[in-house]
Amino acid sequence: MQVNPGKDILTAIDEADADLRRLSLLIHDHPELGYQEHFAHKTLTDYLADQGFHVTRHACGIETAFIAEYVNQGPAHAAATAGPLRSVGFCSEFDALPSIGHGCGHNLIAISGVAAVLGIKAAMEKNNIRGRVRLLGTPAEETLGGKRPMLERGAFEGLDACMMVHPGQFDVLYRQPLGVGRLEIEFHGKASHASASPWEGINALDAVCMTYNAIGLLRQQTLPSNRIHSIVTNGGQAANIIPELASMVTMYRANKNVDLEKLHDQIIEIAESSADATGCTVKIEKTMEYLPLNNNSPLTDRYGSYMKSFGVHYNTREVDEVTPAGSTDMGNVTFALPGIHPVFNIASLDGVREPGLSTHSILFAERAGTELAHKTVIRAAKGLSLTGLDVLLDAEFTKAVREDFERSKKN
């Protein structure tokens, strides 16, 4: 009888379709913000445990993180001579956005990872394939980034590759999310009566205004791929008091680490100069940093070949890499080990873009709960699972993945 573990993957995911749809809708209809995803955490971990995975709840000391893993040592005669156990990982996200719920479709990301590991586990069991498959439940992608502390605390150790997909309004193979940093800037001055004795005061709001305006001027001198955006979080308490405290938040983005660092240093210099000019003191805290995505070419191309066999069409890599994108903590993962983060169109199986549809919107949240969106994520999960199986089965492919990763770090 001919062995076809890839077919076993497709069959297993199809057989779990109703369960996956139920999980997606439960999470979609119960949106939770970052690090508060208690319902999603329980829903997913209970299901994975029932499916025979070894589940670590509250992983890495994070209340809503989890790790689900399945290991097969393979035939007894092969394990002794087969070398290190090849391992592949996938990420599930499940946090929502304030006010609009799953406007980024993380209910779909959640089940994409579940489907991918279900498929590989079934193929491993049926064909006695040696290896490890791991699902990482990564909270708070929209805010502080759960993948960063999980990475630091060893959740990704031992993996030959880690992959995930993201819903969107079009199909993108070589998605290029920007790196992003977030600075909380607080100026301290001196209060005084704004009419009777303004000369006695030191205006912290003036320092915020100078910083905000100088950043606006900086934009003209930065690369077209860079982004800087700010809000004022405290402008004072009353118009007749010279503000002794004022604050702002600035986010900056770039598609290369060197450009991200340059923007960071320029904004710091602007804030410190504004403090000097106004006589204030300044406190600056970097509260998050996501690195740009480091796409692994062999992994991306292999995933793309499977998706094309399912009827998906993509632009060229050159077009993909200049398509506007947000940022993700998956970027940090892809600088620690080989990874990918392609996008699938949730509104069409034929690549048609729905007018007016974009992520982080109420319309996108509505579309993320549709039957059509479910069909698109199942197709993407099959591509992920088949690519992950190749990592376990094909030593030459896994070697090429590692070599490309090492080259990318040097560049």
Disulfide bonds with the S-S distance in Angstrom:
none
